[in-house]
Amino acid sequence: MGRTWTEVATNHVADAHVVAVTGGRRAGTLAGDYGVATEPSPAALLARPDIDLVVVATQPDSHEAYVVAAGNAGKHVLVEKPMTTSVAAADAMVAATEGRGLVLAVCSQHRFRASPVAALDLIRRGEIGDVRMVRAQGVITQDEEAYPDNAPWYDMGSHVIDVLRAIVDSPATTAFGRQVDFDPGRLPAHKSTLAVYGFASGAMAQVWISYELPAPGLGSMMNFLITGSTGMIRLDSYGKVELGRGDGWTVAFEQPPFDPNNANDPVRLRAYADELRDVIHAMQTGTKPLVNGRWGRDGVAMLDAVRISSERSETVSLPLEG
């Protein structure tokens, strides 16, 4: 993801350019490929006066420390997903940035990708009436690549929950879930989750996250069935948006294909470029980006609530305190 954001800032967003890179065994190669400086430490990078925005693309358990340090140094921040894995850490990140008048944005390229944007536009135009029920899934097979130190519920779940919240457009009030490992000897942990949410509007949602499907899997890794009072939407975040009304279904939009694992695929990078433009606009105008720190914090709370629910075998009420 460090390479993704470097490519986006260098070649896809006119108002941005990369100044320096630090951290990780690949930092030197990345900096050399793009002709920018390599700093010996995060502290050295944050001390540079010519840096306005820091992109944190490290592992999730380090996000809190780096975002807080960047905020203390007066830098705006774009942090990779998952934002973090606890509400308390998210609160600290928000306080260090937004609490100081700085921008904190959380990576959520699916909010800027053409298929989800098209589906949300249909909802806003009233094409399916009031949103009542949503079935969401983020699934891959047990043979597909999954980094062993990425918790699937927070990794894939952060994307699914972010789009779900935009679809329902109402605060979550209750969460119930179950997390299991059908292959407990294989990392990462908690590879499969089923969750049910209730929302203030009366809507309800089912969320299924799993990294344990057998082959051939289900194709696209991120899908939504959105049921409204007068119609339905089938949303494939990597493919078609279908509108169901009356006698049948019609294709309302289709996402051009791309390679989700290619850091330089220009179609894939459009969503990241749009998010970076949104962040820069927020920096220039003093407004909040679409996926801001507080929004990200409340998404973490929804993820935390299901983890707690599974541990306690009980329904958890939202919002959660740190």
VENKA-V59110 format. One record per pair of residues at least 24 apart in sequence whose C-alpha atoms are under 10 Angstrom apart, sorted by the first residue. I is the first residue (numbers start at 1). GAP is how many residues later the second one is. If there is no record, write none. Layout:
I,GAP / I,GAP
//
This chain:
1,54 / 1,55 / 1,56 / 1,57 / 1,79 / 1,262 / 2,24 / 2,25 / 2,28 / 2,53 / 2,54 / 2,55 / 2,56 / 2,78 / 2,261 / 3,24 / 3,27 / 3,28 / 3,30 / 3,31 / 3,54 / 3,260 / 3,261 / 4,53 / 4,258 / 4,259 / 4,260 / 4,261 / 4,264 / 4,265 / 4,268 / 4,269 / 5,50 / 5,51 / 5,52 / 5,73 / 5,75 / 5,258 / 5,259 / 5,264 / 5,267 / 5,268 / 5,271 / 6,24 / 6,25 / 6,27 / 6,28 / 6,49 / 6,257 / 7,27 / 7,256 / 7,257 / 7,259 / 7,262 / 7,266 / 8,255 / 8,256 / 8,258 / 8,261 / 8,262 / 8,263 / 8,264 / 8,265 / 8,266 / 8,268 / 9,263 / 9,264 / 9,267 / 9,268 / 10,24 / 11,253 / 11,255 / 11,262 / 12,254 / 12,257 / 12,258 / 12,260 / 12,261 / 12,262 / 12,264 / 12,265 / 13,257 / 13,259 / 13,260 / 13,261 / 13,263 / 13,264 / 13,267 / 14,259 / 14,263 / 15,261 / 15,262 / 15,265 / 15,266 / 16,36 / 16,37 / 16,260 / 16,261 / 16,264 / 17,34 / 18,33 / 18,35 / 18,36 / 19,26 / 19,29 / 19,31 / 19,32 / 19,33 / 19,34 / 19,35 / 20,25 / 20,26 / 20,28 / 20,30 / 20,31 / 20,34 / 21,24 / 21,33 / 21,34 / 22,24 / 23,34 / 23,35 / 24,34 / 42,24 / 42,27 / 42,28 / 43,26 / 43,27 / 43,30 / 45,25 / 46,24 / 46,25 / 46,26 / 46,27 / 46,28 / 46,29 / 47,26 / 47,27 / 47,28 / 48,25 / 49,24 / 49,25 / 49,26 / 51,24 / 51,25 / 52,24 / 52,25 / 52,228 / 52,231 / 53,24 / 53,25 / 53,49 / 53,50 / 53,51 / 53,226 / 53,227 / 53,230 / 54,24 / 54,25 / 54,50 / 55,24 / 55,25 / 55,50 / 55,51 / 55,52 / 56,24 / 56,25 / 56,27 / 56,50 / 56,51 / 57,24 / 57,50 / 59,24 / 59,25 / 59,90 / 59,91 / 60,24 / 60,25 / 60,89 / 60,90 / 60,91 / 60,94 / 60,95 / 61,24 / 61,25 / 61,28 / 61,88 / 61,89 / 63,26 / 63,27 / 63,30 / 64,24 / 64,25 / 64,26 / 64,27 / 64,28 / 64,29 / 64,30 / 64,32 / 65,24 / 65,27 / 65,28 / 66,27 / 67,25 / 67,26 / 67,27 / 67,29 / 67,30 / 67,37 / 68,24 / 68,25 / 68,26 / 68,27 / 68,28 / 68,29 / 69,24 / 69,27 / 69,28 / 70,26 / 70,27 / 71,24 / 71,25 / 71,26 / 71,27 / 71,28 / 71,29 / 71,30 / 71,31 / 71,32 / 71,33 / 72,24 / 72,25 / 72,28 / 73,24 / 74,26 / 74,27 / 74,28 / 74,29 / 75,27 / 75,28 / 75,29 / 76,25 / 76,26 / 76,27 / 76,28 / 76,29 / 76,203 / 76,204 / 76,206 / 76,207 / 77,25 / 77,26 / 77,27 / 77,28 / 77,29 / 77,202 / 77,206 / 77,216 / 78,25 / 78,26 / 78,27 / 78,28 / 78,29 / 78,197 / 78,198 / 78,201 / 78,213 / 78,214 / 78,215 / 79,25 / 79,26 / 79,27 / 79,28 / 79,29 / 79,213 / 79,214 / 80,25 / 80,26 / 80,27 / 80,28 / 81,25 / 81,26 / 81,27 / 81,28 / 81,73 / 81,74 / 81,75 / 81,76 / 81,77 / 81,78 / 81,215 / 82,24 / 82,25 / 82,26 / 82,68 / 82,69 / 82,70 / 82,71 / 82,72 / 82,73 / 82,74 / 82,75 / 82,76 / 82,77 / 82,214 / 82,217 / 82,218 / 83,24 / 83,25 / 83,71 / 83,72 / 83,75 / 83,210 / 83,213 / 83,214 / 83,216 / 83,217 / 84,70 / 84,71 / 84,74 / 84,212 / 84,213 / 84,216 / 85,66 / 85,68 / 85,69 / 85,70 / 85,73 / 85,212 / 85,215 / 85,216 / 85,218 / 85,219 / 86,68 / 86,211 / 86,214 / 86,215 / 86,217 / 86,218 / 86,219 / 86,236 / 87,209 / 87,210 / 87,211 / 87,212 / 87,213 / 87,214 / 87,215 / 87,216 / 87,217 / 87,218 / 87,233 / 87,234 / 87,235 / 88,209 / 88,212 / 88,213 / 88,232 / 88,233 / 88,234 / 89,208 / 89,211 / 89,233 / 90,203 / 90,204 / 90,206 / 90,207 / 90,208 / 90,209 / 90,210 / 90,211 / 90,232 / 91,202 / 91,203 / 91,205 / 91,206 / 91,207 / 91,230 / 91,231 / 92,205 / 92,230 / 93,200 / 93,201 / 93,204 / 94,198 / 94,199 / 94,200 / 94,201 / 94,202 / 94,203 / 95,198 / 95,199 / 97,196 / 98,190 / 98,194 / 98,195 / 98,196 / 101,182 / 101,185 / 101,186 / 101,187 / 102,180 / 102,181 / 102,184 / 102,185 / 102,186 / 103,176 / 103,177 / 103,179 / 103,180 / 103,181 / 103,183 / 103,184 / 103,185 / 103,186 / 103,189 / 103,190 / 104,175 / 104,178 / 104,179 / 104,184 / 104,185 / 104,187 / 104,188 / 104,189 / 104,190 / 104,191 / 104,192 / 105,170 / 105,171 / 105,173 / 105,174 / 105,177 / 105,183 / 105,184 / 105,185 / 105,186 / 105,187 / 105,188 / 105,189 / 105,190 / 105,191 / 106,169 / 106,173 / 106,183 / 106,184 / 106,185 / 106,186 / 106,187 / 106,188 / 106,189 / 106,190 / 106,191 / 107,51 / 107,52 / 107,165 / 107,168 / 107,169 / 107,184 / 107,185 / 107,189 / 108,50 / 108,51 / 108,52 / 108,54 / 108,55 / 108,163 / 108,164 / 108,167 / 108,182 / 108,183 / 108,184 / 108,188 / 109,50 / 109,54 / 109,159 / 109,160 / 109,161 / 109,162 / 109,163 / 109,164 / 109,165 / 109,166 / 109,167 / 109,182 / 110,49 / 110,50 / 110,52 / 110,53 / 110,112 / 110,127 / 110,128 / 110,161 / 110,162 / 110,165 / 111,48 / 111,51 / 111,52 / 111,55 / 111,126 / 111,160 / 111,161 / 111,163 / 111,164 / 111,179 / 111,180 / 112,158 / 112,159 / 112,160 / 112,161 / 112,162 / 112,163 / 112,166 / 112,178 / 112,179 / 113,124 / 113,125 / 113,142 / 113,154 / 113,155 / 113,156 / 113,157 / 113,158 / 113,159 / 113,161 / 113,162 / 114,123 / 114,124 / 114,125 / 114,126 / 114,127 / 114,139 / 114,140 / 114,141 / 114,142 / 114,156 / 114,157 / 115,120 / 115,121 / 115,122 / 115,123 / 115,124 / 115,125 / 115,126 / 115,127 / 115,137 / 115,138 / 115,139 / 115,140 / 115,141 / 116,47 / 116,50 / 116,51 / 116,107 / 116,108 / 116,119 / 116,120 / 116,121 / 116,122 / 116,123 / 116,124 / 116,125 / 116,137 / 116,139 / 117,46 / 117,49 / 117,120 / 117,124 / 117,136 / 118,117 / 118,119 / 118,122 / 118,123 / 118,124 / 118,134 / 118,135 / 118,136 / 118,137 / 119,48 / 119,105 / 119,107 / 119,114 / 119,115 / 119,116 / 119,117 / 119,118 / 119,121 / 119,122 / 119,123 / 119,124 / 119,133 / 119,134 / 120,43 / 120,46 / 120,47 / 120,48 / 120,113 / 120,115 / 121,46 / 122,111 / 122,119 / 122,121 / 122,130 / 123,44 / 123,45 / 123,103 / 123,105 / 123,108 / 123,109 / 123,110 / 124,43 / 126,102 / 126,103 / 126,104 / 126,105 / 127,101 / 127,102 / 127,103 / 127,104 / 127,105 / 127,106 / 127,116 / 127,117 / 127,118 / 128,98 / 128,99 / 128,100 / 128,101 / 128,102 / 128,103 / 128,104 / 128,105 / 128,115 / 128,116 / 128,117 / 129,98 / 129,99 / 129,100 / 129,101 / 129,102 / 129,103 / 130,38 / 130,71 / 130,73 / 130,97 / 130,98 / 130,99 / 130,100 / 130,101 / 131,36 / 131,37 / 131,38 / 131,39 / 131,70 / 131,71 / 131,72 / 131,73 / 131,95 / 131,96 / 131,97 / 131,98 / 131,99 / 131,100 / 131,101 / 132,36 / 132,67 / 132,69 / 132,70 / 132,71 / 132,72 / 132,73 / 132,94 / 132,95 / 132,96 / 132,97 / 132,100 / 133,35 / 133,65 / 133,69 / 133,70 / 133,71 / 133,72 / 133,73 / 133,92 / 133,93 / 133,94 / 133,95 / 133,96 / 133,99 / 134,30 / 134,33 / 134,34 / 134,62 / 134,63 / 134,69 / 134,70 / 134,71 / 134,72 / 134,73 / 134,90 / 134,91 / 134,92 / 134,93 / 134,94 / 134,98 / 134,99 / 134,100 / 135,29 / 135,61 / 135,69 / 135,70 / 135,71 / 135,72 / 135,73 / 135,88 / 135,89 / 135,90 / 135,91 / 135,92 / 135,99 / 136,24 / 136,25 / 136,27 / 136,28 / 136,59 / 136,69 / 136,70 / 136,71 / 136,72 / 136,73 / 136,86 / 136,87 / 136,88 / 136,89 / 136,90 / 136,99 / 137,24 / 137,56 / 137,57 / 137,69 / 137,70 / 137,71 / 137,72 / 137,73 / 137,83 / 137,84 / 137,85 / 137,86 / 137,87 / 137,88 / 137,99 / 138,69 / 138,70 / 138,71 / 138,72 / 138,73 / 138,80 / 138,82 / 138,83 / 138,84 / 138,85 / 138,86 / 139,52 / 139,53 / 139,69 / 139,70 / 139,71 / 139,72 / 139,73 / 139,74 / 139,78 / 139,79 / 139,80 / 139,81 / 139,82 / 139,83 / 139,84 / 140,69 / 140,70 / 140,71 / 140,72 / 140,73 / 140,74 / 140,75 / 140,76 / 140,77 / 140,78 / 140,79 / 140,80 / 140,81 / 140,82 / 141,69 / 141,70 / 141,71 / 141,72 / 141,73 / 141,74 / 141,75 / 141,76 / 141,77 / 141,78 / 141,80 / 142,41 / 142,44 / 142,49 / 142,68 / 142,69 / 142,70 / 142,71 / 142,72 / 142,73 / 142,75 / 143,68 / 143,69 / 143,70 / 143,71 / 143,72 / 143,73 / 143,74 / 144,67 / 144,68 / 144,69 / 144,70 / 144,71 / 144,73 / 145,66 / 146,41 / 146,42 / 146,45 / 146,65 / 147,40 / 147,41 / 148,38 / 148,39 / 148,40 / 148,41 / 149,38 / 149,39 / 149,40 / 150,37 / 150,38 / 150,39 / 150,41 / 151,36 / 151,37 / 151,38 / 151,39 / 151,40 / 152,36 / 152,37 / 152,38 / 152,39 / 152,40 / 152,41 / 152,57 / 152,58 / 152,59 / 153,26 / 153,36 / 153,37 / 153,38 / 153,39 / 153,40 / 153,41 / 153,55 / 153,56 / 153,57 / 153,58 / 153,150 / 153,151 / 153,153 / 153,154 / 154,36 / 154,55 / 154,145 / 154,146 / 154,149 / 154,150 / 154,153 / 155,54 / 156,53 / 156,54 / 156,55 / 156,65 / 156,66 / 157,36 / 157,50 / 157,51 / 157,52 / 157,53 / 157,142 / 157,143 / 157,145 / 157,146 / 158,138 / 158,141 / 158,142 / 158,144 / 158,145 / 159,63 / 159,140 / 160,47 / 160,48 / 160,49 / 160,62 / 160,63 / 160,64 / 160,77 / 160,139 / 161,46 / 161,135 / 161,138 / 161,139 / 161,141 / 161,142 / 162,129 / 162,133 / 162,134 / 162,136 / 162,137 / 162,138 / 162,140 / 163,61 / 163,74 / 164,41 / 164,42 / 164,43 / 164,60 / 164,62 / 164,135 / 165,34 / 165,40 / 165,130 / 165,133 / 165,134 / 165,137 / 167,57 / 167,59 / 168,31 / 168,32 / 168,33 / 168,34 / 168,35 / 168,36 / 168,37 / 168,58 / 169,30 / 169,31 / 169,32 / 169,34 / 170,28 / 170,29 / 170,30 / 170,31 / 170,32 / 170,33 / 171,27 / 171,28 / 171,29 / 171,30 / 171,32 / 171,127 / 171,131 / 171,147 / 171,148 / 172,25 / 172,26 / 172,27 / 172,28 / 172,29 / 172,30 / 172,31 / 172,32 / 172,33 / 172,126 / 172,127 / 172,129 / 172,130 / 172,145 / 172,146 / 172,147 / 173,24 / 173,25 / 173,26 / 173,27 / 173,28 / 173,29 / 173,31 / 173,129 / 173,143 / 173,144 / 173,145 / 173,146 / 173,147 / 174,24 / 174,25 / 174,26 / 174,30 / 174,128 / 174,131 / 174,132 / 174,135 / 174,141 / 174,142 / 174,143 / 174,144 / 174,145 / 175,24 / 175,29 / 175,30 / 175,31 / 175,127 / 175,128 / 175,129 / 175,130 / 175,131 / 175,132 / 175,133 / 175,134 / 175,135 / 175,139 / 175,140 / 175,141 / 175,142 / 175,143 / 176,30 / 176,129 / 176,130 / 176,131 / 176,132 / 176,133 / 176,134 / 176,136 / 176,137 / 176,138 / 176,139 / 176,140 / 176,141 / 177,29 / 177,30 / 177,31 / 177,126 / 177,128 / 177,129 / 177,130 / 177,131 / 177,132 / 177,133 / 177,134 / 177,135 / 177,136 / 177,137 / 177,138 / 177,139 / 178,128 / 178,129 / 178,130 / 178,131 / 178,132 / 178,133 / 178,134 / 178,135 / 178,136 / 179,30 / 179,31 / 179,127 / 179,128 / 179,129 / 179,130 / 179,131 / 179,132 / 180,30 / 180,130 / 181,29 / 181,30 / 181,31 / 182,30 / 183,29 / 190,117 / 193,113 / 193,114 / 193,117 / 194,112 / 194,116 / 195,108 / 195,110 / 195,111 / 195,112 / 195,114 / 195,115 / 196,110 / 196,119 / 197,105 / 197,108 / 197,109 / 197,118 / 197,119 / 197,120 / 197,121 / 198,119 / 198,120 / 199,119 / 203,24 / 203,25 / 238,30 / 297,25
//
